[in-house]
């Protein structure tokens, strides 16, 4: 399967007690379908993946699949530092009906390049299309363009989500391989598309899915001037959403929109007041409607 266009790394809504808010998650996915989002990526970094239990992951995937109703693909985050555990979670996602899996380079273990290649070879054998997730800032594993090109040649590897922020790496990889590249950095998505990227797995798409989809669509049509106008317009929002570690700010932004509550699972916490002001300023600048405390669990009863 080919993954292109505007995919959204969806946030995971929780009730105030930290339990999964399935109703809000269902509403979020249905909203994305109606807004034209090209795909949903659940249980990734934005979805607080490392704070999710195995049951949580399965429940989240089931809700997303039901809400998407086959209209857009759902990719499940299954990456862990352990190859055997990653394979097991990937097999579960395949059986549940996911269209693909997002597998981050093994973190904490700090494997060698060879270890990463073998890791992806094993996971790809499950038979579920694999999106390689390269995010050195979170994993402390930075792969070269040559290693990524080697991984791209593995049967079953479908695409790369790159969140390295390294423009030269993208240029070099595009010269070595036809590996489909999905931008994982909202601030440089436009430039990644100019260099040959095929889409994005975004955070900002949680907030302005239709506009970000349009920017990517125009870019893929090489209508660069129109696309850049949209990208430039939303750079302040990109910055506001990353004032603190993701997804602290995007979860707060979603609460302002009435999409879900602000609850995160520790050690993640709601953003500081200064960050909240920055998000509100970005909303005002874009004329995005919001209301403090607009999300209420009482309204869901």
N, C-alpha and C positions, 0 to 999 in steps of 0.2 A: 504494500500500500504506500502511496505517496502522500506525504504530509506537507502541505503548502498553505500559504495565505496567513490569515490572522488567527492563531490559536491562543487561547487564554489560559494562563496558569492560575486556575481558580482558587480563591481563598476557601478555607473550611470554616463554616459558621458553627459556633458553639453556643449552648445555653450558658447562663451565668454560672452554673455549677461545673462547667467544663465538658459536659456531655455533648455529643453530636446533635446539632440542630438540623435534622433531615428536611424539615419543611422549608426552611430558608435556603438550604442547598438546592432543593428541587426548584424553588422559585428562581434562584440565580441562573441555573442552567437553562430553564425555560426562557428567561429573559435574554440570555445570550443567543439562543436559537432564533428568537424573534428579531434580535439586533443584527443578525447576519454573521456572527462569529463562525469561523471555519472549523473550529474544533476546540475541545476542552481537554486540558491536562490537569488531572486531579492528583492529590497526594504528592505534590512536588514541594519545593522549598516554600512557595507562597501558601501552600496548603498545610504547612507545619508538619511535614512528613515525619521528621524524627520524633515528634511527640505523639504519633499515632500508633495505636495497637494494631495487631493483625486484623482483629474484628472491625476496628474503625476503617481500615483501608478497604475491606470488602464491602462494608456498608456504604461507604462513600462512593465506591465504584458502582454499586447496584443502583443507588439513587441517581447518579449522573447518567447511567445508561437508560434508566427508565424515563428520566426527564428529557434526554436527548432524543429518545424514541426513534433512533436510527437516522435522524436527519443530519447529524454531524458526528464525526468520530470522537470517541473518548479514549484518551491515552492515560494509562495509570502509571504513577510513579512506583517503581519496584526496586530501586537501587539501594543497596546496603553495603557496608564495608566487607561483607562476607559473601563470596561467590555462591556458596551452597544456599544460603538464605535468599539471595537475590534470585536464584533459579526457582526456588520454591514459591516465592511471591509472584514471580513472573508466570509460572504455571497456573497459579490461582487466577491471575488476571486474564490469562488466555481462556481458561474454562468459563470465567464469568462473562466473557464477551467483549473485552476491551479490544480496540482496534490496534493498539500498540502499547509499548511500555517506554517510560522515560527512565534511563538507568544512568545515574551519576557515577563518575569515576570513584572507585572505592576510597573513602575518606578515613582518616585517623591512621590506618595501616601504612599510608604513604608508599604504595607499591611502585615498583620500577615500571618503565614503559612496557617492558616485556610482560610483566604481571598484568598490566591493564589490557594488553592485546589478548592474552589468554583468558582473562576474565570475560571479555566481550564475546570471545569465541564460544565459551561455555554457555553464556546466557542466550546467545543467538540460536543455539540448538533447540531451545524450547519451541521455536516456531512462531513466536509473536514478534512482529516488526519492532526493532529496537531503535529508539532515539538516544544516541549517546549524549550525555549531559556533561559538558566540560565547564567547570566552574572553579578555577584555582583558588579564588578568594575564600571559598567555603571549605574546599577539600585539601588545600596545600599540595595538590597534584597538578602540575602544569605539563601538558603534553605538547610535543612539537608538531609542526605541520606534517612531518614525515610519519610520525606515529599515528596521527589521526587519519592520514591517507591509508596507512596499513590497516587500521581498524575498519575504514570505510569499505575495504575490499572483501570483508567477511560477509558471507551469505547470510541474509537476515538483518543486516544493519541498514536501517532505512534513512536516517538523517542524523545531523549533528545539531544540538542546541549549544551554541557557544556563548558563555557569559564571562569570557576572559577579559573583555574590554580591549583586546589586542588587535588593532586594525591590521598590523603587519602580518599577524598569524593568519587572518582571514584571507588577505591577498595571496600569501604564500600557498595556503591550502587550495584556493581556487585555481592556482597555477599547476598544482600537482594532481588534483582529483576533481571529478565531477560530483563529489559528495554534496548532497543537498544540505545547505546550511540554513538553520533557523536562528535568528538573532535572539539572544537571551538578555540583551542589554537595551532597554527602551531608548536610552539617550543616543545610541548609535545604530538603531535599526535602519534608518534611512540609508546611512552609509554602507551598512552591510548588504542591503538590497542592491545598491549601486555596484558593489563589488561582485555581485552574482548570487546573493542569498535568495532563498525561495519563500521566505516568510519570517514569522516571529512567534515565539512563545512568550507572551508579554505579561507584565504586571499591570501596566496602564490600561490594558484592554478590559480589566475588571471594572474600570470607571467610565471609560468612553469607548465602548466596543465598536460602535458603528463608525465613529470618526477614524479610529485606528485601523479598522478594516479598510476604509476608503483610502487611507494613506498607502497601505500595503498594496491594494489593488492597483492604484495608479502607478506605483513604482514598478510592479510586475509588468505593466503595460509600457514601461519606460517613459511615462509622462512625468519626468523628473521635476519640472518646475512646479506643477500643481501639487505633487506629493510633498515636496520640500516645504511648501507653504503650510501644509497641515502639520508636518513634523515640527517645524519651527514654532508653530502656535502652541504646541503642547509640551515644549521643553520645560517650562516652569512647573507644570504638573509632574513631569517625570522627576524633576529635582525634589519636589515636595514629597513625593511618595518614597524617596530614598534618603530622607533626612536621618532616619534611624534604620536599624536592620529590618529588612523585609521579613514578614508582612505586617509589622506593627503599624505602619502608616496607612497602608492600603486597607487594612481592616477598619481603622478609624474612618477613613474616607467612605467606605461602604456603609458604615453606620450612619454617617451624615445623610446618605442617600436613602436611608430606610431599607437597605437591602439585607443587612444582618446585624447582629450585635457586635459589640467591641471586644468581647471576651477572647483572650488568647490563653494558651496553656503555658504555664511556667516551664522554662525560665523566660519566655517571651512575655512582654508586658505592654499595656497601652502606651502610646507615645506621650512624651512630655508636653506641657502646655505650649511651649514655644513651637514645637513641631506641629501641634494642632493648629496654631495660628497660621503657620506657613501653608498648611493644606487648605485652610479656609481662604487665604489670600489667593491661592491658585484657582480655587473654585470661583471666587468673585471675578477674577481676571478673565475667566472663560465663560462667565455668566451661567455656570452650572448651578442648578437649584440645590439647596441643602438646608437642613434645619437641625440644630443641636438637639440631640436626644430624639430624633425623628423615628428611630427604630424602637419598637416596643413589643415585648413578648406578649403583652396583653392583647395586642391586635391579632395574634395568631390563634387565639383560643376560639 
